[in-house]
């Protein structure tokens, strides 16, 4: 069957070439000093595997770097896209291990050209425990499908236990936190087994009380999204989890992809803070762009979750609601700026204001010449920028009825030293 593909050749591409069928849908490798992303878009879904072209030696060299197997094939070639990316994470969770390693490496970096995220979070399902047999067998005809049935689609996107362990090991080497949303109770058991730093509870399980109880009893911190729930349900969730585990947070979330701005409801962040003052409140965003997420932090969100992709046009419903690398880097930078700008809740004159106060700060001065021993009245006083500085303007009324101990010219500064009760 023919294949619809975009052709961007790896250069140099030898005229004598061998086509090899890749066993994975997406990978990226280092080759001759470049980062190479291998990608394909078959319109007939599973029946047309991706291909890579080049000289046989070159293709085998590229494949061997990432442990892929190839078989000779006479079918048309697929993409080789030679591009360098700063941060890589496909929101559809369908990438192979080598691609996911880029996520961990590049989200961790905090240089000006990279993203600097604190944690990379995936999704883990034990598919037969998460879905009924009938749900897995139903036909799946979505344009985002990776298989003819929903079960085939989900299996195609799911990392194995071994791949998770490899990713976790790599995350430890890189130095970034690594965890996942446990999408069913068996997935939570696996994540507990590999010792993730916290559990993420997806919105679909937030009202799953048996799941919450079992997860809370394991004692790990929990981050719980609130999509599709009411405040009454969230109160029930709070009571359920609090009985077994004091370390958890709620995320304001609306489960739509992408999320229309009018349904973000950031006003719920302070409402959550009032309703549950003893736990941190965060935000899980599915809107486009970064401005809403920055505003969430300014409103007090302590945890922020966003989906990340390399290309919003890729197959998969999450991509359109995800951030591309440059956006993620910009978001992290903006959040760090807002965190610093939040500062202290104590209002006082700061050392950085001293220069401005020295030039522009006002003091109480004599409105007209005054004689020693006069009792001050309000009409004798005014407020101006003066040299030297004297009584602060907010204390002008306290001077009324007091006497001065020296003669004063017009505009002379009123200081504590010349005031007598």
Phi, psi and omega in degrees: 000140181293163186231131176271120185218153168264137185246109172236108191281145169286128183252141355280145179251117183293148179293323176276112188227158174236132178267132178238139177276121177282148180266001180227152184282337188205134175205166175219143184220164169263130180212122179052045175080005180240153170269126186242126176257125178257123189217153177212162179224075179286131181277348178257026173057241190286337190288347181238097181289159181287157180230158173226144184238162181151186173294153182302319181295320181294316180296314181297322178297315180297313182296321184294333180296330182246012175070029179268151176257145178228154176230143179301146184205144179265004183288166180298161182276160174248197189282147158230112181251117181264101184214147175255128180246153179268335180207134188224119173203111178283128183290342181282357177062020185259005183282157177277174188303317185298322178293318180297329178299326175298323177305308185295318181294310191275336173288334182287323187299145182235021176284172187297333184264356182242183197267316175077030177288159181272331187211140172255122183244131177252191173234134180238125176236141163260097201302318181291341176271336182275326186240152172284163179301319180294322179295323181286332184272349183292146179297143181234108186247013178301148174297345179266004186290143173248020178186163183288337176239164180294326177296315178298320177301310183292320178297324180297327186268351191270131171287147175279168175301318181296319178297321177297319179295322178294318178296320179297317178298317179295321178299320177298320179294320180287323181096032177240145177294143182228126177207189180203158168282124175276109190274001175197171186296323179292326176296322177297320177301317180294316180296324175296320180298322182270005169067051175292153184288334176201161176262136169259130177256116179289156183304326182296340180252004185295328177260015178272084190299315177301319177299314182297318181297313181296320180292315181298322183294344179285345171086000178276150174305148183233137174246117193241117177281158187239015180300142176069013183245161174260166177296326177299317178295320181295327175296319177296318178299315180303310182296321181297310184287319186300329180298332188243342190204116181277350188258088178207164179222151173256142175248126168296132187204140170239125189272078173216144190224107352284161186270123175298139186303323183292350179250011178293314178059056176298338179300342178287341178298306176295332176294317175299320181297323178287322183288324184229071188291347184262005177231153176290149177243139180227196184215132173247112189254137176238013178280168175274153178079182186245346191296320181296319180295322176297318178297324179299318178296318179297330178279355176114007178298128181261345177228135177231129179240129173222148173281148182228140178219167171274333187207116183293343181272358182294159176296133183127129188293336182285336188300320182295336180262014185254166175262139171277165189308314181297324179292319179297316179299318179295320179297312181300316179299317180294320180295316179298324178294315180295319178303316178293321182290337180300323171057219186254146175278358180271119180271120180200163175289132184259156179305326181291346180269355186300319182296315180296318180295323180298322182275324192238349181296137184260157180223166174282131179229168177285129179286335183208169177301138181232150181256150177306134177090353179293144174272128186285138170238164186297327182286353176273352190239153172210180183235126179213165167290123190228163175222118000282174175290152180221220182299138180290145184305326183292349180260009185300322182290336178289343181278339182297128180094353178265161183253153176260149186258000180219162171287145181231137172277167174302139180071008176293141181288136174270118181240164178302326187294338184254011183254135178232134179295000000 
